[in-house]
Amino acid sequence: METVTSADGTEIAFERHGEGPPLIALHGTSASGAELGPIVEQLAAEYTVIAPDRRGRGDSGDGDEYSLDREIEDLQAVVDMVDGKPVVVAHSFGGLVSLAAAPELDSSRLALYEPAVTVGDPPEPPLSEQLQALVAEGNEQEAMKLFFEAGSGIPDVTAMPWWPEHANVHRIDTVIRELQATEAFELSALDFETPTLLLTGEHGPEHLAAGARAVDDEHEQSRHVEIEGVGHLGPLSKPERVADVVTTFADDPAAVGQ
């Protein structure tokens, strides 16, 4: 495990896999870098993959105060450490971080799988408040269940083979703070030129598909591809299919159709 120091002094841990051009794989809200293992293994056949633990996760440190700006600085520190302009592949909240960082990020391509961009009317009360209420009652597991079902579009998370042992219920506090950042994020004109691939799963949540379409509408250098037969966890459940589209796009953005 290696580390890089972010702007506020927080140590961000990462692992390297494979050999080739640089690629950064940034995980989503309830995960850590290690849990992107399935798609990292696929991508490492062609790239040197850098898989960080975002702040507050895995072997990374955490700051006294949290904000999306701190996450942007963390990603920037990882990119600046890399030799060359990396491809950035990101899942869910990692996709939101990458998108928010993009105007100042020295990357060659962005491939974002269901980035946590929301448009339209939010639920009332906001999902983050619903989770906070459950945690305040001591129902951390119920809060994580609600997050997966409402936020990730999994109809019945209790039917998943990894529930609850590998649901990372202990990360519910960081899930809530990242949901708050998602709810506060406003999609404005995307003033950057990095070619961007927006991936959604056929069975992913509609609110994330709508967010991806909104980004695609705003960004002239983007392409949107829906992958059949997968949901929000496509990079983990069908990593070879997601990696195939990502590598095609990384080699030649024009080769991936709208």
C-alpha beads as a LAMMPS data file, in Angstrom:
LAMMPS data file: protein, C-alpha beads

258 atoms
257 bonds

1 atom types
1 bond types

-500.0 500.0 xlo xhi
-500.0 500.0 ylo yhi
-500.0 500.0 zlo zhi

Masses

1 110.0

Atoms # bond

1 1 1 0.000 0.000 0.000
2 1 1 1.315 3.444 -0.985
3 1 1 0.091 6.892 0.026
4 1 1 -0.096 10.416 -1.328
5 1 1 -0.766 13.536 0.746
6 1 1 -3.831 15.607 -0.131
7 1 1 -4.046 19.398 0.120
8 1 1 -5.351 19.358 3.702
9 1 1 -2.660 16.922 4.866
10 1 1 -4.820 13.798 4.725
11 1 1 -2.984 10.654 3.628
12 1 1 -4.751 8.913 0.738
13 1 1 -3.794 5.255 0.372
14 1 1 -3.742 3.432 -2.954
15 1 1 -2.618 0.206 -4.575
16 1 1 -1.104 -0.364 -8.020
17 1 1 -2.045 -3.222 -10.314
18 1 1 -0.752 -4.229 -13.730
19 1 1 1.516 -2.479 -16.214
20 1 1 0.759 -0.063 -19.016
21 1 1 -0.670 3.444 -19.411
22 1 1 -1.983 4.971 -16.179
23 1 1 -5.595 4.518 -15.105
24 1 1 -7.222 5.580 -11.834
25 1 1 -10.176 3.514 -10.558
26 1 1 -12.281 5.446 -8.040
27 1 1 -14.833 3.585 -5.941
28 1 1 -18.362 4.485 -4.890
29 1 1 -20.147 5.405 -1.701
30 1 1 -20.229 2.218 0.350
31 1 1 -16.999 0.677 -0.967
32 1 1 -13.224 0.995 -0.758
33 1 1 -10.544 0.619 -3.389
34 1 1 -10.190 -3.097 -2.717
35 1 1 -13.856 -3.689 -3.486
36 1 1 -13.334 -2.559 -7.075
37 1 1 -11.203 -5.693 -7.447
38 1 1 -13.298 -7.354 -10.191
39 1 1 -13.020 -4.485 -12.669
40 1 1 -9.499 -3.558 -11.571
41 1 1 -8.383 -7.082 -12.447
42 1 1 -9.856 -6.697 -15.933
43 1 1 -8.347 -3.264 -16.536
44 1 1 -4.934 -4.253 -15.174
45 1 1 -4.447 -6.488 -18.217
46 1 1 -3.798 -3.308 -20.233
47 1 1 -3.157 -0.508 -17.744
48 1 1 -1.292 0.392 -14.605
49 1 1 -4.346 0.761 -12.393
50 1 1 -4.191 3.020 -9.345
51 1 1 -7.004 2.157 -6.922
52 1 1 -7.252 4.665 -4.049
53 1 1 -9.252 4.386 -0.866
54 1 1 -11.238 7.602 -0.717
55 1 1 -10.938 9.546 2.541
56 1 1 -12.511 7.885 5.540
57 1 1 -12.253 4.452 3.869
58 1 1 -9.825 1.547 3.975
59 1 1 -6.275 2.639 4.738
60 1 1 -6.796 6.336 3.972
61 1 1 -7.016 9.010 6.605
62 1 1 -9.802 11.526 7.126
63 1 1 -10.017 15.241 7.828
64 1 1 -11.711 17.144 10.626
65 1 1 -14.279 18.581 8.212
66 1 1 -15.796 16.898 5.167
67 1 1 -16.822 18.405 1.837
68 1 1 -16.884 17.519 -1.840
69 1 1 -13.993 19.969 -2.285
70 1 1 -11.801 17.757 -0.091
71 1 1 -12.657 14.741 -2.277
72 1 1 -11.727 16.762 -5.381
73 1 1 -8.372 17.657 -3.828
74 1 1 -7.757 13.993 -2.983
75 1 1 -8.347 12.913 -6.576
76 1 1 -6.178 15.762 -7.836
77 1 1 -3.345 14.614 -5.560
78 1 1 -3.564 11.085 -6.968
79 1 1 -3.639 12.354 -10.567
80 1 1 -0.667 14.666 -9.950
81 1 1 1.313 11.730 -8.548
82 1 1 0.838 9.673 -11.724
83 1 1 3.376 9.734 -14.536
84 1 1 1.345 10.929 -17.531
85 1 1 -2.304 11.834 -18.055
86 1 1 -4.410 8.976 -16.679
87 1 1 -7.774 7.642 -17.695
88 1 1 -10.139 8.015 -14.723
89 1 1 -12.727 5.252 -14.289
90 1 1 -15.185 5.926 -11.476
91 1 1 -18.279 4.353 -9.975
92 1 1 -21.273 6.085 -8.396
93 1 1 -20.139 8.775 -5.918
94 1 1 -16.623 8.397 -7.285
95 1 1 -18.134 9.450 -10.604
96 1 1 -19.559 12.605 -9.049
97 1 1 -16.149 13.426 -7.545
98 1 1 -14.497 12.922 -10.941
99 1 1 -17.076 15.047 -12.713
100 1 1 -16.775 17.874 -10.187
101 1 1 -12.974 17.714 -10.436
102 1 1 -12.880 17.504 -14.243
103 1 1 -12.348 21.216 -15.112
104 1 1 -8.991 21.230 -13.285
105 1 1 -8.110 17.531 -13.625
106 1 1 -5.210 16.597 -15.911
107 1 1 -6.786 13.391 -17.213
108 1 1 -7.035 12.026 -20.744
109 1 1 -10.462 10.371 -20.471
110 1 1 -13.280 10.026 -17.956
111 1 1 -15.380 6.849 -17.807
112 1 1 -18.142 7.265 -15.220
113 1 1 -20.453 4.396 -14.309
114 1 1 -23.759 5.781 -12.999
115 1 1 -22.217 8.885 -11.410
116 1 1 -24.169 10.121 -8.397
117 1 1 -25.724 13.068 -10.200
118 1 1 -29.378 13.700 -9.409
119 1 1 -31.777 15.936 -11.324
120 1 1 -35.422 16.806 -10.877
121 1 1 -37.362 16.964 -7.639
122 1 1 -35.616 15.284 -4.677
123 1 1 -37.454 12.959 -2.297
124 1 1 -39.002 14.553 0.750
125 1 1 -37.482 14.213 3.219
126 1 1 -34.084 13.786 1.508
127 1 1 -32.648 10.286 1.611
128 1 1 -29.745 11.446 3.790
129 1 1 -32.220 12.650 6.439
130 1 1 -34.092 9.355 6.310
131 1 1 -30.844 7.485 6.943
132 1 1 -29.856 9.845 9.749
133 1 1 -33.168 9.227 11.481
134 1 1 -32.642 5.460 11.364
135 1 1 -29.086 5.771 12.679
136 1 1 -30.284 8.006 15.515
137 1 1 -32.641 5.170 16.498
138 1 1 -29.759 2.680 16.460
139 1 1 -30.857 1.047 13.188
140 1 1 -27.618 1.263 11.205
141 1 1 -28.337 -1.910 9.243
142 1 1 -31.817 -0.710 8.306
143 1 1 -30.283 2.588 7.190
144 1 1 -27.817 0.800 4.900
145 1 1 -30.648 -1.356 3.556
146 1 1 -32.616 1.771 2.662
147 1 1 -29.551 3.277 1.009
148 1 1 -29.018 0.279 -1.265
149 1 1 -32.680 -0.056 -2.169
150 1 1 -33.554 3.630 -2.658
151 1 1 -30.152 4.926 -3.733
152 1 1 -28.828 2.013 -5.792
153 1 1 -32.046 0.591 -7.183
154 1 1 -31.701 -2.903 -5.693
155 1 1 -35.299 -4.094 -5.167
156 1 1 -34.556 -6.352 -2.179
157 1 1 -31.033 -6.088 -0.838
158 1 1 -31.664 -8.862 1.671
159 1 1 -31.784 -11.299 -1.266
160 1 1 -28.220 -10.434 -2.266
161 1 1 -25.630 -13.108 -1.349
162 1 1 -23.394 -10.475 0.247
163 1 1 -26.065 -9.078 2.593
164 1 1 -25.496 -8.210 5.385
165 1 1 -21.999 -9.599 6.027
166 1 1 -20.349 -7.590 3.232
167 1 1 -22.659 -4.574 3.138
168 1 1 -20.172 -2.370 5.051
169 1 1 -22.770 -1.211 7.545
170 1 1 -19.922 0.288 9.585
171 1 1 -19.508 2.903 6.835
172 1 1 -23.016 4.327 7.214
173 1 1 -21.714 7.663 8.543
174 1 1 -19.567 8.236 5.455
175 1 1 -22.454 7.109 3.251
176 1 1 -24.649 9.798 4.818
177 1 1 -22.120 12.590 4.395
178 1 1 -21.598 11.651 0.743
179 1 1 -25.354 11.567 0.170
180 1 1 -25.507 15.086 1.581
181 1 1 -22.830 16.159 -0.914
182 1 1 -24.797 14.510 -3.730
183 1 1 -28.000 16.275 -2.697
184 1 1 -26.228 19.649 -2.592
185 1 1 -24.469 19.244 -5.963
186 1 1 -25.878 21.381 -8.766
187 1 1 -25.304 20.382 -12.356
188 1 1 -24.198 23.526 -14.172
189 1 1 -22.547 24.056 -17.534
190 1 1 -19.706 21.548 -17.764
191 1 1 -16.773 23.692 -18.821
192 1 1 -14.154 21.092 -19.680
193 1 1 -13.116 19.254 -22.817
194 1 1 -12.073 15.828 -21.528
195 1 1 -13.782 13.070 -23.550
196 1 1 -16.266 11.489 -21.157
197 1 1 -18.043 8.137 -21.262
198 1 1 -21.243 7.900 -19.228
199 1 1 -22.214 4.311 -18.503
200 1 1 -25.513 3.135 -17.078
201 1 1 -26.897 -0.323 -16.439
202 1 1 -30.162 -1.516 -17.946
203 1 1 -31.407 -2.373 -14.447
204 1 1 -29.821 0.556 -12.629
205 1 1 -31.914 3.168 -10.800
206 1 1 -33.775 5.576 -13.044
207 1 1 -32.669 8.647 -11.079
208 1 1 -29.009 7.877 -11.855
209 1 1 -29.800 7.166 -15.506
210 1 1 -31.547 10.548 -15.654
211 1 1 -28.481 12.180 -14.118
212 1 1 -26.198 10.540 -16.686
213 1 1 -28.439 11.713 -19.526
214 1 1 -28.375 15.245 -18.119
215 1 1 -24.575 15.231 -18.048
216 1 1 -24.529 13.882 -21.599
217 1 1 -26.812 16.716 -22.712
218 1 1 -24.578 19.354 -21.092
219 1 1 -21.149 18.084 -22.128
220 1 1 -20.265 18.200 -25.812
221 1 1 -17.445 15.676 -25.502
222 1 1 -19.538 12.941 -23.854
223 1 1 -21.070 9.655 -24.945
224 1 1 -23.744 7.687 -23.108
225 1 1 -23.895 3.898 -23.297
226 1 1 -26.380 1.629 -21.529
227 1 1 -25.086 -1.874 -20.786
228 1 1 -27.727 -4.564 -21.053
229 1 1 -28.492 -6.967 -18.247
230 1 1 -26.690 -5.174 -15.402
231 1 1 -27.603 -2.848 -12.562
232 1 1 -25.822 -0.290 -10.434
233 1 1 -23.164 -2.798 -9.380
234 1 1 -22.243 -3.658 -12.968
235 1 1 -18.489 -2.978 -12.499
236 1 1 -18.489 -5.713 -9.843
237 1 1 -21.043 -8.184 -11.228
238 1 1 -20.086 -7.986 -14.923
239 1 1 -16.637 -6.403 -14.871
240 1 1 -15.519 -7.863 -18.193
241 1 1 -18.393 -6.202 -20.049
242 1 1 -17.866 -2.823 -18.404
243 1 1 -14.088 -3.002 -18.899
244 1 1 -14.502 -3.850 -22.586
245 1 1 -16.507 -0.667 -23.215
246 1 1 -14.104 1.410 -21.100
247 1 1 -10.973 0.195 -22.889
248 1 1 -12.561 0.705 -26.312
249 1 1 -13.431 4.262 -25.328
250 1 1 -9.998 4.913 -23.829
251 1 1 -8.327 3.821 -27.063
252 1 1 -10.708 5.762 -29.331
253 1 1 -13.706 7.729 -27.991
254 1 1 -15.261 7.834 -31.450
255 1 1 -15.401 4.016 -31.515
256 1 1 -18.098 3.989 -28.817
257 1 1 -21.478 4.958 -30.221
258 1 1 -24.142 7.114 -28.695

Bonds

1 1 1 2
2 1 2 3
3 1 3 4
4 1 4 5
5 1 5 6
6 1 6 7
7 1 7 8
8 1 8 9
9 1 9 10
10 1 10 11
11 1 11 12
12 1 12 13
13 1 13 14
14 1 14 15
15 1 15 16
16 1 16 17
17 1 17 18
18 1 18 19
19 1 19 20
20 1 20 21
21 1 21 22
22 1 22 23
23 1 23 24
24 1 24 25
25 1 25 26
26 1 26 27
27 1 27 28
28 1 28 29
29 1 29 30
30 1 30 31
31 1 31 32
32 1 32 33
33 1 33 34
34 1 34 35
35 1 35 36
36 1 36 37
37 1 37 38
38 1 38 39
39 1 39 40
40 1 40 41
41 1 41 42
42 1 42 43
43 1 43 44
44 1 44 45
45 1 45 46
46 1 46 47
47 1 47 48
48 1 48 49
49 1 49 50
50 1 50 51
51 1 51 52
52 1 52 53
53 1 53 54
54 1 54 55
55 1 55 56
56 1 56 57
57 1 57 58
58 1 58 59
59 1 59 60
60 1 60 61
61 1 61 62
62 1 62 63
63 1 63 64
64 1 64 65
65 1 65 66
66 1 66 67
67 1 67 68
68 1 68 69
69 1 69 70
70 1 70 71
71 1 71 72
72 1 72 73
73 1 73 74
74 1 74 75
75 1 75 76
76 1 76 77
77 1 77 78
78 1 78 79
79 1 79 80
80 1 80 81
81 1 81 82
82 1 82 83
83 1 83 84
84 1 84 85
85 1 85 86
86 1 86 87
87 1 87 88
88 1 88 89
89 1 89 90
90 1 90 91
91 1 91 92
92 1 92 93
93 1 93 94
94 1 94 95
95 1 95 96
96 1 96 97
97 1 97 98
98 1 98 99
99 1 99 100
100 1 100 101
101 1 101 102
102 1 102 103
103 1 103 104
104 1 104 105
105 1 105 106
106 1 106 107
107 1 107 108
108 1 108 109
109 1 109 110
110 1 110 111
111 1 111 112
112 1 112 113
113 1 113 114
114 1 114 115
115 1 115 116
116 1 116 117
117 1 117 118
118 1 118 119
119 1 119 120
120 1 120 121
121 1 121 122
122 1 122 123
123 1 123 124
124 1 124 125
125 1 125 126
126 1 126 127
127 1 127 128
128 1 128 129
129 1 129 130
130 1 130 131
131 1 131 132
132 1 132 133
133 1 133 134
134 1 134 135
135 1 135 136
136 1 136 137
137 1 137 138
138 1 138 139
139 1 139 140
140 1 140 141
141 1 141 142
142 1 142 143
143 1 143 144
144 1 144 145
145 1 145 146
146 1 146 147
147 1 147 148
148 1 148 149
149 1 149 150
150 1 150 151
151 1 151 152
152 1 152 153
153 1 153 154
154 1 154 155
155 1 155 156
156 1 156 157
157 1 157 158
158 1 158 159
159 1 159 160
160 1 160 161
161 1 161 162
162 1 162 163
163 1 163 164
164 1 164 165
165 1 165 166
166 1 166 167
167 1 167 168
168 1 168 169
169 1 169 170
170 1 170 171
171 1 171 172
172 1 172 173
173 1 173 174
174 1 174 175
175 1 175 176
176 1 176 177
177 1 177 178
178 1 178 179
179 1 179 180
180 1 180 181
181 1 181 182
182 1 182 183
183 1 183 184
184 1 184 185
185 1 185 186
186 1 186 187
187 1 187 188
188 1 188 189
189 1 189 190
190 1 190 191
191 1 191 192
192 1 192 193
193 1 193 194
194 1 194 195
195 1 195 196
196 1 196 197
197 1 197 198
198 1 198 199
199 1 199 200
200 1 200 201
201 1 201 202
202 1 202 203
203 1 203 204
204 1 204 205
205 1 205 206
206 1 206 207
207 1 207 208
208 1 208 209
209 1 209 210
210 1 210 211
211 1 211 212
212 1 212 213
213 1 213 214
214 1 214 215
215 1 215 216
216 1 216 217
217 1 217 218
218 1 218 219
219 1 219 220
220 1 220 221
221 1 221 222
222 1 222 223
223 1 223 224
224 1 224 225
225 1 225 226
226 1 226 227
227 1 227 228
228 1 228 229
229 1 229 230
230 1 230 231
231 1 231 232
232 1 232 233
233 1 233 234
234 1 234 235
235 1 235 236
236 1 236 237
237 1 237 238
238 1 238 239
239 1 239 240
240 1 240 241
241 1 241 242
242 1 242 243
243 1 243 244
244 1 244 245
245 1 245 246
246 1 246 247
247 1 247 248
248 1 248 249
249 1 249 250
250 1 250 251
251 1 251 252
252 1 252 253
253 1 253 254
254 1 254 255
255 1 255 256
256 1 256 257
257 1 257 258
